[in-house]
Amino acid sequence: MRSVKLRQLLVVLGLFAAGATGATGCGQETAPGGDEVGDRTPTATNRARQVSDAWAGSEAARLWRQGYFPLDESVQLPEGGFRHKADERAYVTQNFALRGSLPKSPPQKGEVRWRSGGSLTVPVTAVQTAYEKLARGSNSGPRLTVTGARLGEMTVFTSRGQATVPAWHFTLDGYDTPLKRVAVSPSKLPRPPIKAKSLQEASDALWPLAGLTTMSQDDRTVGLVAHHGSCDDGPSVDVLETEDNVVLSASIRNRSDGPCTDDLHMKKVTVKLDRPVGDRMLLDAFTGRPVPYAADPGSLSPTWS
């Protein structure tokens, strides 16, 4: 199953998001920051330091801290979620029906406002474009009916912490509260100051991360998705914390030397940091880039897509 592994890693390295088409399994384990977890090698440790040093004080880091890079869901469901499984299935399969009309002339500009201070003026996505990103399904199953929309706001987690952003509020038939979708696009990614590792350099001691999933309220516990195989003890993530950034190095623990299929799995790993992330960047040691957001294993990050 070598082709599965290569296809998955190509997605990770090409999009810097979780795109593992054949990945299975998603357990959970905790990797406290600072503990001796994973298979640390001088090569992996040196790579983490190189990535940290390359980004510290770089032009790319400056642009990253000035831009809007969401690390959160682009859609927020109605309060309390969906009423029943049929509506949930309609959402997952992107089966929507439009009954009524959508606003014709949205504002040309909106504002992203960070809780920690600062704002950014950004273009607002047309409501029709936002609707079409929701309603990509065309099967005969259950549908969610949109009866209207208005421009409002929603709160998302970004590379600069919590932010209030423009969002389209879609009114759904049968619901008292709207379904919200972010109405602005991420900023253009800066050119990284260090090259990504090549596929040939991937090893048990250093693998690319699949993505970021959660951030705790105290900003010290990071949820990640990491790769591993079928005949090992799962993934682990080592942490290098500096004043400027946090470099995360994923590895695979104790791979068996015996016969084993070459498929690729993913598992949730929780990393506890010594202090809050704050405005520090979360970087992947393998790719040399910021860790992308992954809503679910196999999904594309809204930061990069």
DALIN-V379707 format. One record per run of one state. SS is the DSSP state (~ for helix, > for strand, _ for the rest). FROM is the first residue (numbers start at 0). LEN is the number of residues. Records with the same first field share a line. If there is no record, write none. Layout:
SS->FROM-LEN  FROM-LEN
This chain:
_->0-1  15-8  24-3  32-9  55-3  66-3  70-4  76-8  92-3  98-10  114-4  123-3  134-9  158-2  172-6  182-16  201-1  203-2  207-1  215-5  228-6  241-3  252-12  272-8  284-4  290-2  293-12
~->1-14  41-14  58-8  84-8  126-8  198-3
>->23-1  27-5  69-1  74-2  95-3  108-6  118-5  143-15  160-12  178-4  202-1  205-2  208-7  220-8  234-7  244-8  264-8  280-4  288-2  292-1
